[in-house]
Amino acid sequence: MNEQNSIVASKSKAFALRIVKLYKYLTQEKKEFVLSNQILRSGTSIGANIVEALSGISKKDFYAKIYISFKESAETMYWLELLHESDYINDEQFNSIYKDCQELNKILSSITKSTKEKIINKLRKEEESGEADILQPTPNS
């Protein structure tokens, strides 16, 4: 695991724990059960998919799971905005947790872009060297 992946894994776990606390606050104090379920699902899914990505069997598998984490972080930002704009969380609560989510989103965006570039470059090299043809069926097979 490289340093960037280690950082995103630990940050996503800390973020997931904040989301669980937010869920408890929303359900116990605010008696809100719809948006809180959505944010619990998307906010904890970020880290779960990162863990899956780090256990991936290929670069493509890694990319697929990291990209899901990236999308879940964007979805979580949306739910946070709704919670804030509907007055379930105040400005201070929103700004703090939203900032953490934006940071995760930026890190995941960077990882997905660099991973995609590596996959594309690898495929180009395989095509140039003829290695990609090894897996292609021949016309007579």
C-alpha positions in Angstrom: 0.0 0.0 0.0 1.5 3.3 -1.0 1.4 6.4 1.2 -1.5 8.1 -0.6 -3.6 4.9 -0.3 -2.8 4.6 3.4 -3.8 8.2 4.0 -7.1 7.9 2.2 -7.9 4.6 4.0 -7.3 6.2 7.4 -9.1 9.4 6.5 -12.1 7.5 5.1 -12.4 5.4 8.3 -12.3 8.5 10.5 -14.9 10.1 8.2 -17.1 7.0 8.4 -17.0 7.2 12.2 -18.1 10.9 12.0 -21.0 9.8 9.8 -22.1 7.2 12.3 -22.1 9.8 15.0 -24.0 12.2 12.7 -26.5 9.3 12.0 -27.0 8.8 15.8 -27.5 12.5 16.3 -30.0 12.8 13.5 -32.1 9.8 14.5 -32.0 10.3 18.3 -32.0 14.1 18.6 -33.7 15.3 15.4 -35.9 12.2 14.8 -34.9 12.3 11.2 -34.8 8.8 9.6 -34.8 9.2 5.8 -31.9 11.4 5.0 -29.9 10.0 7.9 -30.2 6.5 6.3 -29.0 7.8 3.0 -26.0 9.5 4.5 -25.1 6.6 6.7 -25.1 4.3 3.6 -23.1 6.6 1.3 -20.8 8.0 3.9 -19.7 4.6 5.3 -19.5 3.1 1.8 -16.6 5.4 0.9 -14.2 3.6 3.2 -15.6 0.2 2.6 -14.9 0.5 -1.1 -11.4 1.8 -0.5 -10.7 -1.3 1.6 -12.0 -3.5 -1.2 -9.9 -1.5 -3.7 -6.8 -2.1 -1.7 -7.5 -5.8 -1.8 -8.2 -5.8 -5.5 -6.6 -8.4 -7.7 -5.8 -6.1 -10.6 -5.3 -2.4 -11.4 -8.7 -2.5 -13.1 -10.3 -3.9 -10.0 -8.6 -1.3 -7.9 -9.8 1.5 -10.2 -13.4 0.2 -10.2 -13.6 0.3 -6.4 -11.8 3.6 -6.0 -14.1 5.1 -8.5 -17.1 3.9 -6.6 -15.6 5.5 -3.5 -15.2 8.8 -5.4 -18.9 8.7 -6.5 -20.0 7.8 -3.0 -18.1 10.8 -1.6 -19.9 13.1 -4.1 -23.2 11.6 -3.1 -22.4 12.2 0.6 -21.7 15.8 -0.1 -25.2 16.1 -1.7 -26.8 14.5 1.4 -24.8 16.8 3.7 -26.0 19.8 1.7 -29.6 18.7 2.0 -29.3 18.2 5.7 -27.8 21.6 6.1 -30.3 23.4 3.8 -33.2 21.7 5.6 -31.8 22.8 9.0 -31.1 19.4 10.4 -27.5 20.4 10.9 -26.2 23.9 11.6 -23.5 25.9 9.8 -20.7 24.8 12.2 -21.6 21.1 11.9 -22.0 21.3 8.2 -18.8 23.2 7.5 -16.7 20.8 9.6 -17.9 17.5 8.1 -18.4 18.9 4.6 -14.8 20.0 4.5 -13.7 16.5 5.4 -15.8 15.0 2.7 -14.5 17.5 0.1 -10.9 16.5 1.1 -11.7 12.8 0.6 -13.4 13.6 -2.7 -10.3 15.5 -4.0 -7.9 12.7 -2.9 -10.1 10.1 -4.5 -10.4 12.2 -7.7 -6.6 12.3 -7.9 -6.2 8.6 -7.3 -8.8 7.7 -10.0 -7.2 10.0 -12.5 -3.7 8.7 -12.0 -4.9 5.1 -11.9 -6.8 5.5 -15.1 -3.7 7.0 -16.8 -1.6 4.0 -15.6 -4.1 1.5 -17.0 -4.3 3.4 -20.3 -0.5 3.6 -20.6 -0.2 -0.1 -19.8 -2.8 -1.1 -22.5 -0.9 1.1 -25.0 2.4 -0.6 -24.2 0.8 -4.0 -24.5 -0.7 -3.1 -27.9 2.6 -1.7 -29.1 4.5 -4.9 -28.1 1.8 -7.2 -29.3 1.2 -8.6 -25.8 -2.5 -7.6 -26.0 -3.0 -9.9 -29.0 -2.1 -13.0 -26.9 -5.5 -13.0 -25.2 -7.4 -12.3 -28.4 -9.0 -15.3 -30.1 -7.7 -16.2 -33.5 -10.1 -16.2 -36.4 -10.0 -20.0 -36.6 -10.7 -20.7 -32.9 
